[in-house]
Amino acid sequence: MAGQWIEIKAADGGKFRGYLAVPASGKGPGIVLCQEIFGINPYIREVADYYAEEGYVVLAPDLFWRLEKDVDLGYTEAEWKKAFDFLQRFDLDKGMDDITAAVRTLRTRPEVAGKVGALGFCLGGRLAYLAAARSGVDCAVGYYGVTIEKYLGEAAKIKVPMVLHFASEDKYAPPEAVEQIKNAFKGRNDVEIYVYQGVDHAFARTGGMHYDRPASMMAHSRSIALFRKVMGPHHDLSALWDQHTMHEFGTRDVDATMKTMVAQPYVNHIPTLTGGVGHDQLKRFYKHHFIPTTPKDTKLIPISRTIGADRLVDEMLFCFTHDIEIDWMLPGVAPTGKYVEIPLVAIVNFRGDKLYHEHIYWDQASVLVQIGLLDPKKSGLPIAGAETARKLVDENFPSNMLMKNWAKSEGKS
């Protein structure tokens, strides 16, 4: 999703450029993306494209233009030195005027439908915080914003929802600073402050030395939750998931299944390490190893469904007759003709109105018991077969039968 450079008019005269990324739909709420100290470099453009895929019109203004136009730095020692020099010479108030100009520009763009928020990282995290106070945005998200504690005098001006992310090991935004920020917003239910344990500054920068994928994924979900709540766009994730599974198990149409997903999706069946990463590998998996090797009598019986801002959790019974070698669940195991029913959980992540990834969980031991490859009595292992499915739908099905010591607690208080 390639963006474009546009021109922004400064409030005090002059012009500067900004990187604009637009969603595939052509329209969406707006986000002003506030840069790190390295300018509008490939990482910031990647973030802009990422949020465009989520359904937002994203504008990343060149905030160092008054010092040097078109700053685009990497992370070599020399570039770090240059970046810190820009930071020392950066006029914060002028920079905030330029962010306000970017907000105004977004609000006049034909692609922008609805509200405008702010998002920023590092220096940009501080700027996103200040944008909530000064620039008229409808919400703000800041990642490891540096020296926000020095601007808490402006906290009372912030009347919009905000999410701030910090790293427990961050020397640029240390714990004592985070505590000051928390205290300043105590009692504000619309301001969420999260600290990610064991990670350092710039944990969300892909490819960076401190990049931490679990923390980055969690933070992104929380950021998206705020943007969706305040600005939209709102998608029917339940219907999107139903359409996807209908093509997987109903029409068994590989191309239609892939069209429900982002350009580079992935699927991970946790117990068997099967699936695919990226369009080509996942399509290969679906075409040759998933759709044609899934038994024809497969049934998905819904138990519960939980829907969040960017993901869905489906709890179900997965039922089938083992009448074909199931590459993705029982690779290399010849058909046994046995009927199997197992609890299965699908955790499905979306980007915008497309599926991004699926994490699928089930109890492989239960499957092996039901097809006769594992015998609980002979093995002495604490495993169960179809009982796991029965217990899921009937809580009164006996509990603790695998616990040899269960009888010893009878009558004890």
C-alpha positions as CSV (number, residue, x, y, z in Angstrom):
1,M,0.0,0.0,0.0
2,A,2.2,2.8,-1.3
3,G,1.5,6.3,0.1
4,Q,2.2,9.7,-1.5
5,W,3.8,12.9,-0.5
6,I,1.6,15.9,-0.1
7,E,2.1,19.6,0.7
8,I,1.1,21.1,4.0
9,K,0.8,24.9,4.6
10,A,2.4,26.1,7.8
11,A,0.5,28.6,9.9
12,D,3.3,31.1,9.9
13,G,4.0,30.8,6.2
14,G,6.0,28.3,4.2
15,K,5.2,24.8,3.2
16,F,6.4,21.3,4.2
17,R,5.6,17.9,3.1
18,G,3.9,14.9,4.7
19,Y,3.5,11.3,3.9
20,L,-0.1,10.4,3.2
21,A,-1.4,6.8,3.3
22,V,-5.0,6.0,2.3
23,P,-6.9,2.8,3.0
24,A,-8.0,0.6,0.1
25,S,-11.6,1.8,0.5
26,G,-10.4,5.3,-0.3
27,K,-11.9,6.9,2.8
28,G,-11.7,6.7,6.6
29,P,-11.1,8.6,9.8
30,G,-7.8,10.5,10.0
31,I,-4.6,10.0,12.0
32,V,-1.7,12.5,12.3
33,L,1.4,10.3,12.8
34,C,4.0,12.1,14.8
35,Q,7.6,11.0,14.0
36,E,10.5,9.8,16.0
37,I,13.8,11.7,15.9
38,F,14.8,10.0,12.7
39,G,12.3,11.9,10.5
40,I,9.8,10.4,8.1
41,N,12.0,7.3,7.5
42,P,11.0,3.8,6.2
43,Y,9.7,2.8,9.7
44,I,7.4,5.7,10.0
45,R,6.1,5.2,6.5
46,E,5.6,1.5,7.4
47,V,3.5,2.5,10.4
48,A,1.4,4.9,8.2
49,D,0.8,2.1,5.7
50,Y,-0.1,-0.3,8.6
51,Y,-2.7,2.0,10.0
52,A,-4.0,2.7,6.4
53,E,-4.6,-1.1,6.2
54,E,-6.5,-0.8,9.4
55,G,-8.8,1.7,7.6
56,Y,-7.4,5.1,8.5
57,V,-6.2,8.0,6.4
58,V,-2.7,8.7,7.9
59,L,-0.6,11.8,7.5
60,A,3.0,11.9,8.8
61,P,4.2,15.5,8.6
62,D,7.9,16.3,8.3
63,L,8.4,18.1,11.6
64,F,12.1,18.8,11.2
65,W,11.6,20.9,8.0
66,R,12.5,24.1,9.7
67,L,15.9,22.6,10.5
68,E,16.4,20.5,7.4
69,K,13.9,19.4,4.8
70,D,13.0,15.7,4.1
71,V,14.9,14.2,7.0
72,D,15.0,10.4,6.5
73,L,17.5,8.8,8.8
74,G,18.5,5.2,9.6
75,Y,20.1,3.9,12.8
76,T,23.9,4.1,12.3
77,E,26.0,5.8,14.9
78,A,26.4,8.9,12.7
79,E,22.7,9.0,12.0
80,W,21.8,8.7,15.7
81,K,24.2,11.6,16.4
82,K,22.5,13.7,13.7
83,A,19.0,12.7,15.0
84,F,19.9,13.8,18.6
85,D,21.2,17.1,17.1
86,F,17.9,17.7,15.5
87,L,16.1,16.9,18.7
88,Q,18.2,19.5,20.6
89,R,17.4,22.2,18.1
90,F,13.8,21.3,17.6
91,D,11.4,24.1,18.4
92,L,8.6,22.3,20.2
93,D,6.0,25.0,19.9
94,K,6.6,25.5,16.2
95,G,6.4,21.7,15.8
96,M,3.1,21.7,17.6
97,D,1.9,24.4,15.2
98,D,2.9,22.2,12.3
99,I,1.0,19.2,13.8
100,T,-2.1,21.4,14.2
101,A,-1.6,22.4,10.5
102,A,-1.5,18.7,9.6
103,V,-4.7,18.1,11.6
104,R,-6.3,20.9,9.7
105,T,-5.0,19.5,6.4
106,L,-6.5,16.1,7.1
107,R,-9.9,17.5,8.0
108,T,-10.1,19.2,4.6
109,R,-9.0,16.1,2.6
110,P,-11.7,14.4,0.6
111,E,-10.5,11.0,1.8
112,V,-11.1,11.8,5.5
113,A,-14.5,10.8,6.7
114,G,-15.2,11.6,10.4
115,K,-12.8,12.4,13.2
116,V,-9.0,12.8,13.4
117,G,-6.7,11.4,16.0
118,A,-3.0,11.6,16.8
119,L,-0.4,8.8,17.1
120,G,3.2,9.1,18.0
121,F,6.4,7.3,19.0
122,C,9.3,8.5,21.2
123,L,9.5,12.3,20.5
124,G,6.2,11.7,18.6
125,G,4.7,10.2,21.8
126,R,5.2,13.5,23.6
127,L,3.8,15.4,20.5
128,A,0.7,13.1,20.4
129,Y,0.1,13.9,24.1
130,L,0.4,17.6,23.4
131,A,-1.8,17.3,20.3
132,A,-4.5,16.1,22.6
133,A,-4.1,19.4,24.5
134,R,-3.4,21.8,21.7
135,S,-4.3,20.6,18.2
136,G,-8.0,19.8,18.4
137,V,-7.7,16.0,17.8
138,D,-10.5,13.7,18.9
139,C,-8.2,11.2,20.6
140,A,-4.5,10.4,21.0
141,V,-2.1,7.5,21.4
142,G,1.5,7.9,22.5
143,Y,4.2,5.2,22.6
144,Y,7.0,5.8,25.1
145,G,6.7,9.5,25.0
146,V,9.8,11.2,26.3
147,T,9.6,14.0,28.9
148,I,5.8,14.1,29.0
149,E,6.1,14.6,32.8
150,K,7.5,18.1,32.1
151,Y,4.3,19.0,30.3
152,L,1.8,17.8,32.9
153,G,0.7,21.4,33.4
154,E,-1.3,20.9,30.1
155,A,-3.0,17.7,31.4
156,A,-6.1,19.7,32.4
157,K,-6.5,20.9,28.8
158,I,-6.9,17.3,27.5
159,K,-10.6,16.5,27.2
160,V,-10.3,13.6,24.8
161,P,-9.6,9.9,25.3
162,M,-6.0,8.9,25.3
163,V,-3.8,5.8,25.5
164,L,-0.1,6.0,26.6
165,H,2.3,3.1,26.3
166,F,5.5,2.8,28.3
167,A,8.3,0.3,28.7
168,S,9.5,-0.8,32.2
169,E,13.2,-0.6,31.2
170,D,13.0,2.7,29.4
171,K,15.7,5.2,30.6
172,Y,14.2,8.0,28.4
173,A,10.8,7.6,30.1
174,P,11.8,6.1,33.5
175,P,9.3,4.6,36.0
176,E,9.3,7.7,38.2
177,A,8.2,9.8,35.2
178,V,5.5,7.3,34.4
179,E,4.2,7.5,38.0
180,Q,4.0,11.3,37.7
181,I,1.9,10.9,34.5
182,K,-0.3,8.3,36.1
183,N,-0.9,10.6,39.1
184,A,-1.8,13.5,36.9
185,F,-4.6,11.5,35.2
186,K,-5.8,9.6,38.3
187,G,-9.6,9.3,38.1
188,R,-9.7,9.8,34.3
189,N,-11.4,6.7,33.0
190,D,-10.8,7.9,29.4
191,V,-7.0,8.0,29.8
192,E,-5.4,4.6,29.8
193,I,-1.7,4.2,30.7
194,Y,0.0,0.8,30.2
195,V,3.5,-0.3,31.2
196,Y,5.0,-3.3,29.4
197,Q,7.3,-5.3,31.7
198,G,10.8,-6.4,30.6
199,V,10.9,-4.3,27.5
200,D,12.9,-1.2,26.6
201,H,12.3,2.1,24.7
202,A,11.2,1.6,21.1
203,F,9.8,-1.9,21.7
204,A,7.3,-1.3,18.8
205,R,9.9,-0.4,16.2
206,T,10.1,-3.3,13.8
207,G,13.7,-4.3,13.1
208,G,15.0,-2.3,16.0
209,M,17.4,-3.7,18.7
210,H,14.6,-3.4,21.3
211,Y,11.7,-4.7,19.2
212,D,9.5,-7.0,21.2
213,R,6.7,-8.6,19.2
214,P,4.4,-9.7,22.1
215,A,4.5,-6.2,23.7
216,S,4.1,-4.5,20.3
217,M,1.1,-6.7,19.4
218,M,-0.6,-6.0,22.7
219,A,0.0,-2.3,22.5
220,H,-1.3,-2.2,18.9
221,S,-4.5,-3.9,19.9
222,R,-5.0,-1.4,22.7
223,S,-4.3,1.5,20.3
224,I,-6.7,0.2,17.8
225,A,-9.4,-0.3,20.5
226,L,-9.2,3.4,21.3
227,F,-9.3,4.6,17.6
228,R,-12.2,2.2,16.8
229,K,-14.2,3.4,19.9
230,V,-13.7,7.1,19.2
231,M,-13.5,7.3,15.4
232,G,-14.4,4.0,13.9
233,P,-14.4,2.5,11.3
234,H,-16.6,-0.3,12.8
235,H,-16.6,-3.7,11.1
236,D,-18.8,-6.7,11.7
237,L,-16.0,-9.1,12.7
238,S,-18.4,-11.9,13.4
239,A,-19.8,-11.7,9.9
240,L,-16.4,-11.5,8.3
241,W,-15.2,-14.6,10.2
242,D,-18.4,-16.5,9.3
243,Q,-17.8,-15.6,5.6
244,H,-14.2,-16.9,5.9
245,T,-15.2,-20.2,7.5
246,M,-18.0,-20.7,5.0
247,H,-15.5,-20.6,2.2
248,E,-13.2,-23.0,4.1
249,F,-15.7,-25.6,5.0
250,G,-18.8,-24.9,2.9
251,T,-17.9,-23.8,-0.6
252,R,-14.3,-25.0,-0.1
253,D,-13.2,-22.3,-2.4
254,V,-9.5,-21.4,-2.0
255,D,-9.5,-18.1,-3.9
256,A,-12.6,-16.9,-2.1
257,T,-11.0,-17.8,1.3
258,M,-7.9,-15.8,0.4
259,K,-9.9,-12.8,-0.6
260,T,-11.2,-12.5,3.0
261,M,-7.7,-12.0,4.2
262,V,-5.0,-9.2,4.0
263,A,-2.3,-9.3,1.4
264,Q,0.2,-11.2,3.6
265,P,-1.8,-13.2,6.2
266,Y,-0.7,-16.2,8.3
267,V,-2.4,-19.2,10.0
268,N,-0.8,-21.1,12.8
269,H,-2.3,-24.4,14.1
270,I,-0.5,-24.4,17.4
271,P,-0.6,-28.2,18.3
272,T,0.8,-29.4,14.9
273,L,2.8,-26.4,13.7
274,T,0.8,-26.4,10.4
275,G,-0.4,-23.5,8.4
276,G,1.3,-20.8,6.3
277,V,3.0,-17.4,6.5
278,G,2.4,-15.0,3.7
279,H,0.0,-15.2,0.7
280,D,1.8,-17.7,-1.4
281,Q,2.6,-20.2,1.4
282,L,-0.8,-19.9,3.0
283,K,-2.6,-20.4,-0.4
284,R,-0.5,-23.4,-1.0
285,F,-1.5,-24.8,2.4
286,Y,-5.2,-24.1,1.9
287,K,-5.2,-25.5,-1.7
288,H,-3.2,-28.7,-1.1
289,H,-3.2,-29.5,2.6
290,F,-6.2,-28.0,4.4
291,I,-9.4,-27.7,2.3
292,P,-9.0,-31.0,0.4
293,T,-7.9,-33.0,3.4
294,T,-10.6,-31.9,5.8
295,P,-13.3,-34.6,6.2
296,K,-16.5,-33.9,4.3
297,D,-18.7,-34.4,7.3
298,T,-16.9,-31.8,9.4
299,K,-19.1,-29.8,11.7
300,L,-18.4,-26.7,13.7
301,I,-20.7,-26.4,16.7
302,P,-20.5,-22.9,18.3
303,I,-20.1,-22.7,22.0
304,S,-19.2,-19.0,22.6
305,R,-17.9,-16.0,20.6
306,T,-16.1,-13.0,22.1
307,I,-15.5,-10.0,19.9
308,G,-13.0,-7.2,20.6
309,A,-11.8,-4.2,18.6
310,D,-9.4,-6.1,16.3
311,R,-9.9,-9.8,17.1
312,L,-12.5,-12.5,17.7
313,V,-12.2,-15.6,19.9
314,D,-14.4,-18.5,18.8
315,E,-15.0,-21.5,21.1
316,M,-16.5,-24.5,19.4
317,L,-16.8,-28.2,19.0
318,F,-15.0,-29.5,16.0
319,C,-16.5,-32.8,14.8
320,F,-15.5,-35.1,12.0
321,T,-15.0,-38.7,10.9
322,H,-11.4,-39.6,10.3
323,D,-12.0,-40.9,6.8
324,I,-9.1,-39.1,5.1
325,E,-5.5,-38.3,6.0
326,I,-5.8,-34.9,7.6
327,D,-2.5,-33.2,6.7
328,W,-3.0,-30.2,9.0
329,M,-4.3,-32.1,12.1
330,L,-3.0,-35.7,11.8
331,P,-0.2,-35.5,9.3
332,G,1.1,-39.0,8.3
333,V,-1.7,-40.8,10.1
334,A,-3.8,-43.1,7.9
335,P,-7.6,-42.8,8.1
336,T,-9.1,-44.8,11.0
337,G,-12.7,-44.3,10.3
338,K,-13.2,-43.1,13.9
339,Y,-15.5,-40.3,14.8
340,V,-13.9,-37.4,16.7
341,E,-15.2,-34.4,18.6
342,I,-12.9,-32.0,20.3
343,P,-13.1,-28.5,21.8
344,L,-11.3,-26.0,19.6
345,V,-10.5,-22.4,20.0
346,A,-9.8,-19.9,17.2
347,I,-8.2,-16.6,18.0
348,V,-8.6,-14.4,14.9
349,N,-6.9,-11.1,14.3
350,F,-8.2,-8.5,11.8
351,R,-6.7,-5.6,10.0
352,G,-9.6,-3.4,9.0
353,D,-12.2,-5.6,7.3
354,K,-9.8,-8.4,6.5
355,L,-8.4,-11.3,8.5
356,Y,-4.7,-10.9,9.3
357,H,-4.0,-14.1,11.3
358,E,-5.5,-17.1,13.0
359,H,-4.1,-18.9,16.0
360,I,-5.9,-22.3,16.4
361,Y,-5.8,-24.4,19.5
362,W,-7.0,-27.9,20.4
363,D,-6.0,-30.8,22.6
364,Q,-4.0,-33.1,20.3
365,A,-3.9,-35.8,23.0
366,S,-7.7,-36.0,22.9
367,V,-7.7,-36.5,19.1
368,L,-5.1,-39.3,19.4
369,V,-7.1,-41.0,22.1
370,Q,-10.3,-40.9,20.0
371,I,-8.6,-42.4,16.9
372,G,-6.9,-45.1,19.0
373,L,-3.3,-44.0,18.9
374,L,-3.2,-43.3,22.6
375,D,-4.7,-45.5,25.3
376,P,-5.2,-43.6,28.6
377,K,-5.3,-46.8,30.6
378,K,-2.2,-48.4,29.1
379,S,-0.2,-45.2,29.0
380,G,-1.1,-44.1,32.5
381,L,-1.2,-40.6,31.2
382,P,-3.7,-38.0,32.4
383,I,-5.5,-37.7,29.1
384,A,-9.1,-38.0,27.9
385,G,-10.9,-38.6,24.6
386,A,-14.4,-37.5,23.7
387,E,-15.1,-36.7,27.4
388,T,-13.4,-33.3,26.9
389,A,-16.2,-32.4,24.4
390,R,-18.9,-33.7,26.6
391,K,-17.6,-31.8,29.6
392,L,-17.6,-28.6,27.5
393,V,-21.3,-28.8,26.7
394,D,-22.4,-30.3,30.1
395,E,-20.7,-28.9,33.2
396,N,-22.3,-31.7,35.2
397,F,-20.2,-34.3,33.4
398,P,-18.0,-35.7,36.2
399,S,-14.9,-33.7,37.1
400,N,-11.5,-34.7,38.4
401,M,-11.7,-38.4,37.2
402,L,-8.1,-38.2,36.1
403,M,-7.0,-37.2,39.6
404,K,-6.0,-40.3,41.5
405,N,-6.0,-38.3,44.8
406,W,-9.5,-36.9,44.3
407,A,-11.2,-39.5,46.5
408,K,-8.9,-38.7,49.4
409,S,-10.5,-35.3,49.8
410,E,-14.0,-36.7,50.2
411,G,-15.7,-35.2,53.3
412,K,-12.8,-32.9,54.1
413,S,-13.5,-29.2,54.8
